[in-house]
Amino acid sequence: MAEQLPEAASMYTSPAEPWDPWAPVLDELEHRVEAAESGDLAALEGWAPPAVQPTPMTAADQDRANGILVRQRALMARMREEQRTVAASMRGMRRPQYRPAVAPPIYVDRVG
């Protein structure tokens, strides 16, 4: 007969904390935002909220989600500002500097 371990049985019957279904969703989103803040914007691609919300969010989950939202908005504002800077720089490179054409004087002999 196989000997049962009492620790393993108690581990599955009475967890220390109830399982939070929003934690993995928020963990993934937070990880993607951290990567984007570090410069890896490709990390933002492909994320979508869960199609079926697992359960209503707790107050702690809502606070965490709001914190992530604030970071996303700050990132978007920084990206917009950097985009404006790059666009202005590109405009300056495309537009040639104005220099009046300086041609040497010429003599035209009109016979007539």
DOVEX-372143 format. One record per residue (C-alpha): residue in three letters; x, y, z. Coordinates in steps of 0.2 Angstrom, whole numbers, padded with zeros to 4 digits, always signed. Each point is the difference from the previous one (the first is absolute). Example, Ala and Ser with C-alpha at 12.3 -4.5 7.8 and 13.67 -1.06 7.14 Angstrom:
2
ALA+0062-0022+0039/SER+0006+0017-0003/
end
This chain:
112
MET+0000+0000+0000/ALA+0006+0017-0004/GLU+0003+0012+0015/GLN-0009+0016-0001/LEU+0008+0016+0005/PRO-0011+0011+0012/GLU+0009+0016-0006/ALA-0005-0003-0018/ALA-0018-0003+0004/SER-0002+0015+0011/MET+0009+0011-0013/TYR-0014-0003-0012/THR-0015+0000+0012/SER+0003+0016+0009/PRO+0011+0013-0010/ALA+0007+0014+0009/GLU-0008+0013-0011/PRO-0015-0002-0012/TRP+0004+0000-0018/ASP-0001+0017-0009/PRO-0006-0003-0018/TRP+0005+0018-0005/ALA+0018-0002+0007/PRO+0007-0009-0016/VAL-0009+0013-0011/LEU+0007+0014+0009/ASP+0018-0008+0001/GLU+0001-0002-0018/LEU-0006+0017-0004/GLU+0012+0008+0013/HIS+0014-0010-0007/ARG-0004+0006-0018/VAL+0000+0018+0006/GLU+0016-0002+0009/ALA+0008-0007-0016/ALA-0007+0015-0010/GLU+0006+0013+0013/SER+0018-0008-0003/GLY-0002+0002-0019/ASP-0007-0016-0006/LEU-0016+0006-0008/ALA-0003-0016-0008/ALA-0005-0007+0017/LEU-0016+0010-0002/GLU-0006-0009-0015/GLY-0012-0015+0001/TRP-0007+0004+0018/ALA-0019+0000+0002/PRO-0010+0000+0015/PRO-0009-0017+0004/ALA-0015-0003-0010/VAL-0010-0006+0015/GLN+0004+0010+0016/PRO+0004-0013+0013/THR-0008+0008+0015/PRO-0003+0018+0006/MET+0016+0009+0005/THR+0005+0003+0018/ALA+0004+0017+0006/ALA+0019-0005+0000/ASP-0002-0007-0018/GLN-0008+0017-0005/ASP+0014+0010+0008/ARG+0013-0011-0009/ALA-0009+0002-0017/ASN-0002+0019+0003/GLY+0019+0001+0003/ILE+0004-0010-0016/LEU-0012+0012-0009/VAL+0009+0015+0006/ARG+0017-0007-0005/GLN-0008-0004-0018/ARG-0006+0017-0002/ALA+0017+0008+0006/LEU+0009-0012-0013/MET-0012+0006-0014/ALA+0003+0018+0004/ARG+0019-0003+0000/MET-0002-0009-0017/ARG-0011+0014-0007/GLU+0014+0013+0005/GLU+0014-0011-0007/GLN-0011-0002-0016/ARG-0001+0019-0002/THR+0018+0003+0003/VAL+0004-0013-0014/ALA-0012+0007-0012/ALA+0007+0018+0002/SER+0017-0007-0002/MET-0005-0009-0016/ARG-0009+0015-0007/GLY+0016+0010+0003/MET+0010-0013-0010/ARG-0012-0001-0014/ARG-0001+0019-0003/PRO+0016+0007-0008/GLN+0007+0015+0008/TYR-0004+0016-0010/ARG+0014+0008-0009/PRO-0002+0013-0013/ALA+0007-0005-0016/VAL+0016+0010-0004/ALA+0004+0001-0018/PRO+0015+0010-0007/PRO-0006+0015-0010/ILE+0000-0003-0019/TYR+0001+0011-0015/VAL-0012-0002-0014/ASP+0004+0008-0017/ARG-0016+0004-0009/VAL+0003+0002-0018/GLY-0013+0010-0009/
end
